[in-house]
Amino acid sequence: MLNKLRALAHHPRSKMVLAYAAGATTALSFAPYSIWPLYLIALAFALHQSAGLTAKQAFCYWLTFGFGCFSVGISWVHVSMDVYGGMPLIASIALMALLALYLALYPALTGCLMQKLAPKTSVIRNILVFPALWTITEWARGWVLTGFPWLWAGYSQTEGPLKPIASMFGTLGLSFIVALLAGAIALLAIKRWQSLTIAVPVLAVLTFIAPMTSQVKPNGETIKVALVQGNIPQSMKWNPDALWPTMLKYMDLSRPEFSADLIIWPEAAIPAPEYMVKDFLYNANKVANLNDSAIITGIISNHGDAFYNSLIVLGNSKHKQQSEPDYLGDGSNEFKKHHLLPIGEFVPFESLLRPLAPFFNLPMSSFNRGDFTQPNLNAVGHQISPAICYEIAFPEQLRANMNDTTDLLMTVSNDAWFGTSNGPLQHMEIAQMRSVELGRPLVRATNNGVTAVVDEQGNITHQLPQFEAGVLVADIALMKGHTLFTTIGQWPVLILSFLIALGAVIRKKVH
């Protein structure tokens, strides 16, 4: 019976079914489930099952594994197309599947190259070549076609024991380590346990010493922050008749909390171009000033014919107590979103795509791009390093915009596009890792969740319930100093990965 089961498991069709199932299982490693060991087990299983395949067979095997990962892990993408994009359900699911298939090309490339460079199961193949190729392809997925770095293997450790290592080598470094551990586990199937007995103690030591490499420590100051969650229905968000009720709701929610130093409204909390709401902005500016506070709000800023998804500061920027507010409406002390979301904020090949369906003509899908590096926002004498929505997923952008005087990381978003799906929870998970990497507390204000405060170790300390209007107030201890990742970024991990891949190419040619 056991032999029959083994034979069945090695049947080509059965292998593909198991590959898809293993890939689908990895979704449970991410929020809201956070069962972090499953990613290691699924990856190790796939690595063992793909041994002995030809390069072409390995490409198909890992394509199936990747399709399992993404068709389940990012299945929430279809919600925005189905519910808000005017597409039939079958069309939205088909487009989501097409995206998942594209993303699956990256693990497929890993599997194909691995079989070409190191076809036989060995320590070199499993704990050097495989982690290097996995890391390179995950990195590539993070920038090709503007990038989609969702579900990097490293994010599976947001609630796992290896999380502190991200302060040294970043989330991409964690992806390398996760792949290395999976490779070592796969070797157990052929009784090569030595690599695991070496890898586990080394990683345990790295986890232990990671906090010691950090120079981050409290600077003795605190800031009181109020994060406002308006819970504006997405169907009303861009309705012109809802503009003033929306703005007044944010002001009404904020009014009882003006004792806070900093009040933060989410992405596009003011859903109109800046020039259309000057009176409201000047009034809010004066109110914040009179209460010795500042408001940071998402808005559509305009400079000539260019429109940006932006953040502006109302009230007091240079000091907590000022005789006059700072907002002038001239573009100073403003952050313009750099990493725009394809389709949602700009439409590639728009002359071709826009006529096809209402989904390609979403409100505000023609934004201009801000600079990659921009000054921090100044608010009540503090330096705030911001990211808007999707760009929190790009660690090198956050690192480039942090400086010696940065007190706080901030991200704002409107994840109402994705309803009650896992998308907003995965988005929150990604934001947590930026705190670990950069050693700063992070605040996240959203339209309907997840609105939360994260400490410098990536732990959520305060959180509002999703899908409710409310205000989250927290006193946050501010930090100074740098993590190792702040200094070196993800480049050492990438250089190591490319050197290993190059060494595998040379070794293959020599032999």
C-alpha positions in Angstrom: 0.0 0.0 0.0 2.8 2.4 0.9 4.6 1.7 -2.3 1.4 2.4 -4.3 1.0 5.7 -2.5 4.6 6.6 -3.3 4.1 5.7 -6.9 1.0 7.8 -7.0 2.8 10.8 -5.5 5.5 10.5 -8.2 3.0 10.3 -11.1 3.4 13.5 -13.2 -0.2 14.7 -12.7 -0.2 13.9 -9.0 3.1 15.9 -8.7 1.4 18.9 -10.3 -1.6 18.7 -8.0 0.7 18.4 -5.0 2.8 21.3 -6.3 -0.3 23.5 -6.5 -1.5 22.4 -3.0 1.9 23.1 -1.5 1.9 26.6 -3.1 -1.6 27.3 -1.9 -0.6 26.3 1.6 1.9 29.1 1.8 -1.0 31.6 2.0 -1.6 30.5 5.5 1.9 31.8 6.5 0.8 35.4 5.9 -1.8 37.6 7.6 -4.3 37.0 9.0 -3.3 33.4 9.7 0.5 33.9 10.3 1.3 30.1 10.6 4.9 30.8 9.7 6.3 27.2 9.7 4.0 26.3 6.8 6.0 28.3 4.3 9.2 26.4 5.3 7.4 23.1 5.0 5.7 23.8 1.7 8.9 25.2 0.1 11.0 22.2 1.4 8.3 19.8 0.1 8.4 21.4 -3.4 12.2 21.4 -3.4 12.3 17.7 -2.6 9.6 16.8 -5.1 11.2 18.7 -8.0 14.5 16.9 -7.6 15.5 14.9 -10.6 13.3 16.8 -13.1 14.6 18.2 -16.3 14.9 22.0 -16.6 11.6 22.1 -18.6 9.8 19.9 -16.2 11.1 22.0 -13.2 9.8 25.1 -14.9 6.3 23.6 -15.1 6.5 22.2 -11.6 7.5 25.5 -10.0 5.1 27.5 -12.2 2.3 25.3 -10.7 3.7 25.9 -7.2 3.8 29.6 -7.8 0.3 29.7 -9.3 -0.9 28.0 -6.1 0.9 30.6 -4.0 -0.5 33.6 -5.8 -4.0 32.4 -7.0 -4.8 31.8 -3.3 -2.5 34.3 -1.6 -3.7 37.4 -3.6 -7.2 36.2 -4.5 -8.5 39.4 -2.9 -7.3 41.4 -6.0 -10.5 40.4 -7.9 -12.7 42.2 -5.3 -11.7 45.7 -6.6 -12.4 44.7 -10.1 -15.7 42.9 -9.4 -17.2 45.2 -6.8 -15.8 48.6 -7.8 -14.5 48.1 -11.3 -17.7 47.2 -13.0 -16.4 43.8 -14.3 -18.4 40.6 -14.3 -17.2 38.2 -11.6 -15.9 35.7 -14.1 -13.8 38.4 -15.8 -12.4 39.7 -12.6 -11.4 36.2 -11.5 -9.8 35.6 -14.9 -7.7 38.7 -14.7 -6.7 37.8 -11.1 -5.7 34.4 -12.3 -3.7 36.0 -15.2 -1.8 38.1 -12.6 -1.2 35.1 -10.5 0.2 33.2 -13.5 2.5 36.1 -14.4 3.8 36.2 -10.8 4.3 32.4 -10.9 6.9 32.9 -13.6 9.4 34.0 -11.0 9.5 30.8 -8.9 9.3 28.9 -12.3 12.5 30.7 -13.4 14.1 29.7 -10.1 13.2 26.1 -10.6 14.4 26.0 -14.2 17.7 27.7 -13.5 18.3 25.5 -10.4 17.9 22.3 -12.5 20.3 23.7 -15.1 23.0 24.8 -12.6 22.7 22.1 -9.9 20.5 19.2 -11.1 21.4 16.7 -8.4 20.2 17.1 -4.8 23.2 18.2 -2.7 24.1 20.7 0.0 25.3 23.1 -2.6 22.1 22.9 -4.5 19.8 23.2 -1.5 21.4 25.7 0.8 23.4 27.9 -1.7 22.0 27.8 -5.2 18.3 27.6 -4.4 18.3 30.4 -1.8 20.3 32.6 -4.1 18.1 32.1 -7.1 14.9 32.5 -5.0 16.2 35.8 -3.6 17.2 37.1 -7.0 13.8 36.3 -8.6 11.9 37.7 -5.6 13.9 40.9 -6.0 13.2 41.0 -9.7 9.5 40.6 -9.0 9.7 43.7 -6.8 10.8 46.0 -9.7 9.9 44.5 -13.1 6.9 46.3 -14.6 7.0 48.7 -11.6 7.1 45.7 -9.2 4.8 43.6 -7.1 6.8 42.6 -4.0 3.7 41.1 -2.3 4.1 37.8 -0.4 7.9 37.8 -0.4 9.0 34.7 1.6 10.4 37.0 4.3 7.0 38.4 5.2 6.0 34.9 6.4 8.3 35.7 9.4 6.4 38.9 10.5 5.1 36.9 13.5 7.9 34.3 13.4 11.1 33.9 15.4 13.4 35.1 12.6 11.8 38.6 12.4 14.6 40.4 14.2 17.1 39.5 11.5 15.3 41.9 9.2 16.9 44.7 11.1 20.2 43.5 9.7 19.5 42.2 6.2 15.9 43.3 5.5 12.9 41.3 4.4 14.7 40.2 1.3 17.5 38.8 3.5 14.8 36.9 5.4 13.6 35.5 2.1 17.1 34.1 1.6 17.1 32.6 5.0 13.7 31.1 4.7 14.8 29.5 1.4 18.0 28.3 3.0 16.1 26.6 5.9 13.7 25.0 3.5 16.6 23.7 1.5 18.1 22.2 4.7 14.8 20.6 5.7 14.4 19.1 2.2 17.8 17.4 2.7 16.3 15.4 5.6 14.5 13.3 3.1 17.8 11.8 2.0 19.1 11.8 5.5 21.5 14.7 5.1 20.7 16.1 8.5 24.1 17.8 8.9 23.1 21.0 7.1 20.1 21.5 9.3 22.2 21.1 12.5 24.5 23.8 11.2 21.8 26.1 9.8 19.5 26.2 12.8 22.1 27.2 15.4 23.6 29.8 13.1 20.1 31.4 12.5 19.4 31.2 16.3 22.6 33.1 16.9 21.7 35.7 14.2 18.3 36.2 15.8 19.9 36.6 19.2 22.6 39.1 18.1 20.3 41.1 15.7 19.2 43.5 18.5 22.8 44.0 19.5 23.8 45.2 16.0 21.1 47.9 16.2 22.0 51.3 17.5 18.4 52.3 17.9 17.4 53.6 21.3 14.8 56.0 22.8 15.6 59.7 22.3 13.7 60.6 25.4 10.8 62.2 23.6 7.2 61.1 23.0 4.6 62.2 20.6 0.8 61.9 21.0 -0.8 60.9 17.8 -4.4 60.6 16.8 -5.2 58.4 13.8 -8.6 59.1 12.2 -10.5 56.3 10.5 -13.4 57.8 8.6 -14.9 54.5 7.3 -16.3 56.3 4.2 -18.0 53.8 1.9 -16.0 53.3 -1.3 -19.1 53.8 -3.4 -19.3 57.4 -2.0 -15.7 58.2 -1.9 -15.5 60.0 -5.2 -19.1 61.2 -5.3 -19.0 65.0 -5.6 -22.1 65.3 -3.4 -20.2 63.5 -0.6 -17.2 65.8 -0.6 -18.3 68.2 2.1 -19.9 65.5 4.3 -16.7 63.6 4.1 -14.4 66.5 5.1 -16.8 67.5 7.9 -16.8 63.9 9.2 -13.0 63.9 9.5 -13.1 67.3 11.3 -15.9 66.1 13.6 -13.9 63.0 14.5 -10.8 65.0 15.1 -12.2 67.8 17.2 -12.3 65.9 20.5 -8.7 64.8 20.0 -7.0 68.2 19.4 -5.0 67.6 22.6 -2.8 65.3 20.4 0.3 66.7 18.9 -0.3 65.1 15.5 -3.6 64.2 13.9 -3.4 62.0 10.8 -6.1 61.5 8.2 -5.7 58.7 5.6 -5.0 58.6 1.9 -7.2 60.9 -0.1 -9.2 61.7 3.1 -10.0 64.9 1.2 -11.1 63.4 -2.1 -10.7 66.5 -4.3 -8.0 68.7 -5.8 -6.4 71.1 -3.4 -7.5 74.2 -5.2 -11.2 73.2 -4.8 -11.1 73.1 -1.0 -8.9 76.0 -0.1 -11.4 77.5 2.4 -11.7 74.2 4.3 -7.9 73.8 4.4 -7.3 77.3 5.7 -9.9 76.8 8.4 -8.4 73.4 9.4 -5.0 75.0 9.3 -6.1 77.7 11.8 -7.9 75.3 14.1 -4.8 73.0 14.3 -2.7 76.1 15.1 -4.9 77.3 17.9 -4.7 73.9 19.5 -0.9 73.6 19.2 -1.1 70.7 16.9 -0.7 69.6 13.2 -2.9 67.7 10.8 -1.4 65.5 8.1 -4.0 64.6 5.5 -4.1 62.8 2.2 -5.3 65.0 -0.7 -5.0 65.5 -4.4 -2.4 68.3 -4.8 -2.1 70.1 -8.1 0.8 72.1 -9.6 -0.2 73.5 -12.9 -1.7 70.7 -15.0 0.0 68.0 -12.9 -2.0 66.2 -10.2 -0.5 64.1 -7.4 -1.6 61.7 -4.7 -0.2 63.7 -1.8 0.1 64.4 1.9 0.1 68.0 3.2 0.6 69.4 6.7 -1.9 71.8 8.2 -1.2 73.8 11.4 2.1 73.9 13.2 5.1 72.3 11.5 8.3 73.9 12.9 7.3 73.9 16.6 4.4 72.6 18.7 3.5 76.2 19.7 3.6 78.8 16.9 1.9 82.2 16.6 0.9 81.5 13.0 0.2 78.3 11.1 2.5 77.2 8.3 0.3 76.0 5.5 0.5 78.2 2.5 -0.8 75.9 -0.2 2.4 76.4 -2.3 3.6 72.8 -2.3 6.1 73.2 0.5 6.0 70.6 3.3 4.3 68.2 1.0 4.9 64.6 0.0 3.9 63.4 -3.5 3.4 59.6 -4.0 6.2 58.2 -6.1 5.3 54.5 -6.6 2.0 54.6 -8.3 -0.4 51.7 -8.5 -0.8 50.4 -12.1 -4.5 50.7 -13.2 -5.5 52.4 -9.9 -3.3 55.5 -10.3 -2.0 55.3 -13.8 -3.0 53.2 -16.8 -0.2 51.7 -18.9 -1.2 51.6 -22.6 -4.2 53.7 -21.6 -5.3 54.5 -25.2 -5.8 50.7 -25.6 -7.1 49.7 -22.2 -9.4 52.6 -21.1 -12.1 51.8 -23.7 -12.2 48.1 -22.7 -14.0 48.3 -19.4 -14.9 50.8 -16.6 -12.2 49.2 -14.4 -9.6 50.9 -16.5 -11.2 54.2 -16.0 -11.3 54.4 -12.2 -11.5 57.7 -10.4 -8.1 59.4 -10.2 -6.2 57.0 -12.4 -4.1 59.7 -14.1 -1.7 60.8 -11.4 1.7 62.2 -11.9 4.7 60.6 -10.1 6.6 62.3 -7.3 10.3 62.1 -6.8 11.9 58.9 -5.5 13.6 60.8 -2.7 11.8 63.6 -1.0 12.3 65.6 2.3 10.6 64.4 5.4 7.4 66.1 6.4 7.7 68.6 9.3 5.0 68.4 11.9 5.1 70.0 15.4 8.8 70.0 15.3 9.2 66.4 14.3 10.4 64.7 11.1 8.0 62.3 9.6 9.0 59.9 6.8 5.8 59.0 4.8 4.7 56.4 2.3 1.3 56.3 0.6 -0.5 53.0 0.3 1.2 50.6 -2.1 4.7 52.1 -1.8 5.1 50.9 1.8 6.0 47.6 0.1 9.2 49.0 -1.3 11.9 48.8 1.4 14.6 50.7 -0.5 12.3 53.6 -1.1 11.6 53.9 2.6 15.2 53.6 3.4 16.2 56.3 0.9 13.7 58.7 2.4 14.8 58.2 6.0 17.5 60.5 7.5 19.4 61.0 10.7 16.6 63.2 12.1 13.6 61.0 11.1 11.4 60.5 14.2 8.5 58.5 12.9 7.5 56.4 9.9 4.0 57.0 8.6 1.9 55.3 6.0 -1.7 56.1 4.9 -4.0 54.0 2.8 -7.5 53.4 1.5 -7.9 49.6 1.4 -11.7 49.9 1.1 -11.2 48.7 -2.5 -10.6 45.2 -1.2 -13.6 44.8 1.2 -13.4 42.2 3.9 -10.6 40.2 2.2 -7.1 39.4 3.5 -5.6 42.2 1.3 -5.7 44.9 4.0 -4.3 42.6 6.6 -1.4 41.6 4.4 -0.8 45.3 3.7 -0.5 45.9 7.4 1.9 43.0 7.8 4.2 44.5 5.1 4.2 47.9 7.0 5.3 46.1 10.2 8.4 44.9 8.5 9.4 48.5 7.5 9.6 49.3 11.3 11.8 46.3 11.9 14.2 47.2 9.1 14.5 50.9 9.9 14.2 50.8 13.7 11.4 53.4 13.9 7.9 53.3 15.2 5.3 53.5 12.5 1.8 54.9 12.4 -0.8 53.7 9.8 -4.0 55.7 9.1 -6.6 54.2 6.8 -10.1 54.8 5.6 -11.6 51.6 7.0 -8.7 49.6 8.5 -6.2 48.5 9.4 -5.4 51.6 11.4 -2.6 50.9 13.9 0.5 51.9 15.7 3.7 49.7 15.3 6.7 49.9 17.6 10.3 49.9 16.4 10.4 46.0 16.6 7.5 45.6 14.3 4.9 44.8 16.9 1.4 46.2 16.7 0.8 48.1 20.0 -2.5 49.9 19.2 -5.2 49.0 16.6 -8.7 50.1 15.7 -11.3 47.6 14.6 -11.8 47.4 10.8 -15.0 48.8 9.2 -15.8 51.2 12.0 -15.4 55.0 12.2 -13.1 56.0 15.1 -9.9 57.6 16.3 -6.9 55.8 17.6 -4.9 57.8 20.2 -1.5 56.7 21.3 1.6 58.1 23.0 4.6 56.9 21.0 8.2 56.8 22.4 10.5 58.2 19.7 13.8 56.6 18.7 17.2 57.6 17.4 20.1 55.8 15.8 20.2 53.2 13.0 19.8 49.5 12.3 22.3 47.7 10.1 19.7 47.6 7.3 19.4 51.4 7.4 23.1 51.6 6.7 23.6 48.8 4.1 20.1 48.1 2.7 19.4 44.9 0.8 22.4 45.1 -1.5 24.8 42.8 0.4 22.1 40.0 0.2 21.7 40.7 -3.5 25.4 40.8 -4.2 25.9 37.5 -2.3 23.0 35.9 -4.2 24.4 37.0 -7.6 27.9 35.8 -6.6 26.5 32.4 -5.6 24.6 32.2 -8.9 27.7 33.2 -10.9 29.8 30.6 -9.0 27.2 28.0 -9.9 27.4 29.0 -13.6 31.2 28.7 -13.5 31.1 25.4 -11.7 28.6 24.0 -14.3 30.9 25.1 -17.2 34.0 23.6 -15.5 32.3 20.3 -15.0 
